[in-house]
């Protein structure tokens, strides 16, 4: 593991990162390699175009939105730390780790996936962000329409789209303000087994 | 053929079972006429004339990506699973014989083991036949199917080894022989695969050079495929593995090299051969039964065999899955395992092997033949018929828990897409490093070697997409011009920007039928039968969707979602079907998504660019008038000067070149239109 150590030493604040996200050194190295591969100009930051170079993402209907999720509002670039932090949300919840009450709760536990406020970067928050592009804390009908449009095939006509959007809002909207707030969003996802879906197994 | 007419019958009873029934009837007729069975399924006919086509078909249509990404699990099941089955069945039977359950038969441990090995193998023909009716998720399917194909390596070795042992006699066996046996496994398996790969290379090379004799190209595929089978058989290697790998490895290259019509020919002929062979195999399996000469009944033997193969298969699968799930990305669920165990059908291969036994060495050959036949009938018919109800029952049990709301459905899909995207971003897909290496190697060397130059060029995916985008835009551009009148078009520079987005959507909604209308009423069925392979994510589904809900807006919305949500990359279905050739819907979907993404990126890029330098437009147009179409493979020398981002990423290059190309196209069309109007004018004079 000599190469791991040498790579690790290149990354600043690596200990803190590992603690916070729960990645093992091997994971961090792997992600660092990936980061460097994406960052073709070696600036230490990723920009939207770098993500755009991943061909497969272009084949994903919400690929561009997900790229956007990596960039906090106002930020033009992503550094390695933010990169890893966001990816940490998708690690499988590590059941085997002993509960150490003194440690800050790792980023990807079930509660953090569901908890509000948005300052705590939670998984549902990530999903919510995908919809809510103008960051007003609500998914308006127009935003929902946009997402639906991108996820449905071209064959679907505008009226059909709108009817789906209407019904969806009807189902989820509890306070009848014709928009889905974060709470309503969260409630509507109670039945979905998020843990199972969202966790990607990272290479050992 | 006849059964296709009566689809409702085949949805209950699998085609193979019906064919066996027909075989029985025919056999009865023949026997009644001749008082002896003149037609039986002889091993020679089976192994040399009937089986190769089926396997070649399986290999050629194999979904490679799926196959290789699950290769580890498939190998585990095929090798270890088959060995386990063989050993347990053989030993179990031997134990029971020692215990006296079978009465007095002239048989020994080795013969039991041999019998175990030939009855242990899951049969590809039977698996396809049954799984065709039952739609299971692709991972499950590829597991069972891949296992059935690859276990031939093991079966052949075990069979030959035990055959040799029986010839030697029990006393001669020592460690050396056993080690020789193990080594022979590796030799046979890898040797067979190697032969297959060599022939695949040969075929690919051949198709590379056959530009002038396209009409007989398909013939070569079949001949060489069959040759690979024969060669392996000749060298005492695993012939099935050989032909499977031949099909798997060559499909990509011959599809790229050959003319479209040849490709279509190959596909259809393969299906014809495979279907035909399968039909004949099953009919003969039926006919062979009606022959009192071979029937020996031994209750203990037969019943115990049935019991053991069933039980030990379950145990084997569950055990192996439990081990495998520790290493797998997506664990195999309980239901999948049940289906896998239940789907371990034995078929004609077992019968062929047992018929090959030498009667002098195996005094109880007829008993084994009878048992094998009964086992085959049991698995194919009983398990085949009950497979579907079992699946329904299990699935109903699972699905009864949740009926998702619209929001949940959308979310589910969103999450799936998110998952795929994050995987792509973080570059994690299984053994990524190796796969990248292999991919690079393959791109650089193999494609250069095995594919025609013209085929190679058109393989560049992005270029293809852009090319199509260009063409589409150009077409709509011209149409727009025609609509407005060509002169107006030429005059008005600013109006030349067609609203592509609107055009795109408008043309599509015109063409596609209004699905809302079709949803009303009982003739909804045609729609769902056309869109057959709409299946929700990882679960077991039925062939016909059971529509009990009447028209309501709610239902329509759900249905729309069900049918039209883009399926994530992970869920792309690879249906292997004997009688249906799939048009690759998934590829269209991926292309569509890709085009839309590129288009939207282009729009935003264009708007950014327009904002930066609108005045430059006219200049660039004239400059680029005679620039040839760019190959956006990174060697475009045109690094745009007024690039807002200023970097040299390939994507931005593509965008710029696309833009310039379109401007060039614009100029060309203007030229053409001017010429055309000039000609018009002249003609009118």
Interface residues (C-beta under 8 A of the other chain):
Chain A: X30 X31 X34 X37 X38 X40 X41 X49 X50 X51 X52 X53 X54 X55 X56 X57 X58 X59 X60 X61 X62 X63 X64 X66 X70 X87 X90 X126 X127 X130 X147 X148 X150 X151 X152 X153 X154 X155 X156 X157 X158 X159 X160 X163 X164 X167 X168 X171 X172 X188 X189 X191 X192 X194 X197 X198 X200 X201 X202 X203
Chain B: X329 X402 X404 X405 X406 X407 X408 X410 X411 X412 X413 X414 X415 X416 X417 X418 X419 X420 X421 X422 X423 X424 X425 X426 X427 X428 X432 X461 X462 X504 X505 X508 X509 X512 X514 X515 X516 X553 X554 X556 X557 X560 X561 X564 X565 X566 X568 X569 X589 X590 X592 X593 X594 X596 X597 X598 X600 X601 X645 X647 X649 X650 X651 X652
